Amino acid sequence: YLSIYLYQSCRNNSITAKGRIYPHGVTASYGEMCYHDNSLVSASLEALIQHLVPTVDYYPDRSYVFTFLLSSRLFLHPYELMTRVCHLCVEQQRSGDALLDKIRFREVAPKLVQLLTEWTETFPYDFRDERMMRCLKDMTHHVARGDEYSWRAMQQMTQRLIKRLSALGQYEEAVAALNTVAMERPASLKSKQASGQRSDVMSVCEDAFILAQQLTHIELDRLSFIGPEEFIQTFAMKDPLENHKGFFRKRKTSNLEAYINWFNRLSYLVATEICMPVKKKHRARIIEFFIDVAQECFNIGNFNSLMAIITGMNMSPVSRLKKTWSKVNTDKFEILEHQMDPSSNFSNYRTALRGATQRSETAHSSQEKIVIPFFSLLIKDIYFLNEGCASRLPNGHINFEKLWELAKQVSEFLVWRQVICPFDRDRRVLQYLVTTPVFSEDELHLASYESEGPENNMEKDSRRSLR
Ligand SMILES: *[C@@H]1O[C@H](CO)[C@@H](O)[C@H](O)[C@H]1NC(C)=O
C-alpha cells in the first residue's frame, strides 16, 4: 500500500482539538489530509470542514462537495456543518480593515452562493430544519451587504428550495391519504363469497404491458422523492449522535420507508389477486397475467416491480396452490426467477442491472433510460458497505475512502432517480394499484385454503387457528 503523504502532520497521528478553527488560507486546511494517488483517503473532521469552505481563490470540487455533504452527517449535524462553513467563509475574509473586508467578501460571496446552491438542490430536505433555514436567511442578509448579484441568486435559490419542500409536503400528504384508503377493509374483502363485489386487476387492466407501465410510473414517482441523504441517515439513526437525537428521529427516512412499503404492498396485491378468485381457471389466468406483467417489467428495466411480483408469487398462500399452478405454463416464470435468483450474491440480477445501466447510458429514447433497481438489495449493499468498514481510522481521522464509495453508490441511484417516465398515465389503473385493499398475511392463508383445501395436518391446524 503506497501512500503518498503530502504533509508531515499526517504521520504523527496528531488529532486536532475539537473546535479549533484554522487560520485562513488553503494551505493550513490541507495539514491534516492524506492522499493516495491524488485521491483523498483520510483526514480529520476539522480539515474536511475547512476543505469545503470556498475562499477567493479556491472552490472545492463537485464530487467532494457531494460526498462530504452526503456523509458528514455520520459525524455532525448538517446544521452544525452549515454554521461552521458559513462562519469560516466569512471569518477568513476578515483583515481588520473594513473596506478591504468588504471587497474580499464580495469576491468570495458568489462561491459561497454556489456552495449553498449545490446544497439546497441536492439535499433540500436538510432545510426542513428551521435552524438551517434561519442560517440561510442570515447568509442572504450578509451577502446583501456585499453584492447585489449574489443576493439575487440567494433569493432565487431560496424560492426554488421552498417550492421543492412544498412539493415534498404535498407528496407526503398524498401518500398518507392513499395509505388510509388502502387500509380501509371493506366487507367485500373479508369473505371470499362476497369478493365478487371487488373488481379484480384484470377487469381494470387486461394489457400486461400497460400494467407494467403504470407500475413503472409509481416506482419512478416514489423514487424521485427519496433524498440521497436518506440512505446515510438510516445508519445515523441506529447510532444517533447524542445531541442530535431529536433531528434523526424526526421522519428523516420517511420517503425511503414509503418506497419499501410500496414494494410490500405490490407483493401482497399480487398474492391477493391470485388467492381471491373462486374458480381455479380464473386464478390460473391471473397468475399467467402477472407472469406477463413481470416479463414486461424486466424488459422495461423495472427490477423493483419485477421482484415484488416474484415475491408475491412465492408467498406460501400462493405457492401452495398446486392444482392452480398445474394449469399454468411456468416456463417464462422460471426464467424470470432465475434472473432474480439470490444465489451468488444475486449475480444474475447484477449482470442484468449492469446491462440495463449500459443501455441507459447510451439510450436513444427515454424509455431506454429507465433503470429501477431492486431497492432492498441496494439498501442492503449500502448497509454492508457502511457496516463492513470503519468510518474512523485509529488516529481519529475520517476514512474518506469509505465515503467515496458510499457516494458512488448513492450517486448512481441519483442518475436512475431523475428519469422522466415516458408512458401515458392511466389514472384508473394507478388508482387501483395504490388504493385497492389487499389481504393481510392471515387473510391470504384463509383465502388460499378456501381455494384449495388443506393437504395435510399441519395445514389443517393452521387453518383452524386462523379461523
Ligand atoms: C455482493 O455484491 C456487491 C456488489 O458487487 C458487493 O458490494 C457486496 O459486498 C457483495 N456482498 C457479499 C456478501 O459478497
The ligand as a Tripos MOL2 file, in Angstrom:
@<TRIPOS>MOLECULE
LIG
   14    14     1     0     0
SMALL
NO_CHARGES

@<TRIPOS>ATOM
      1 C1        -22.3760   -8.5020   -3.1460 C.3       1 LIG1
      2 O1        -22.0620   -7.7200   -4.2750 O.3       1 LIG1
      3 C2        -21.9780   -6.3280   -4.0200 C.3       1 LIG1
      4 C3        -21.7890   -5.6110   -5.3350 C.3       1 LIG1
      5 O2        -20.7730   -6.1560   -6.0860 O.3       1 LIG1
      6 C4        -20.8630   -6.0460   -3.0270 C.3       1 LIG1
      7 O3        -20.7900   -4.6760   -2.7530 O.3       1 LIG1
      8 C5        -21.1310   -6.8300   -1.7590 C.3       1 LIG1
      9 O4        -20.0800   -6.6550   -0.8670 O.3       1 LIG1
     10 C6        -21.3350   -8.3050   -2.0690 C.3       1 LIG1
     11 N1        -21.7580   -8.9790   -0.8550 N.am      1 LIG1
     12 C7        -21.2270  -10.1200   -0.4550 C.2       1 LIG1
     13 C8        -21.7830  -10.6860    0.7930 C.3       1 LIG1
     14 O5        -20.3430  -10.6630   -1.0850 O.2       1 LIG1
@<TRIPOS>BOND
     1     1     2 1
     2     1    10 1
     3     2     3 1
     4     3     4 1
     5     3     6 1
     6     4     5 1
     7     6     7 1
     8     6     8 1
     9     8     9 1
    10     8    10 1
    11    10    11 1
    12    11    12 1
    13    12    13 1
    14    12    14 2
@<TRIPOS>SUBSTRUCTURE
     1 LIG1         1 GROUP 0 **** ****
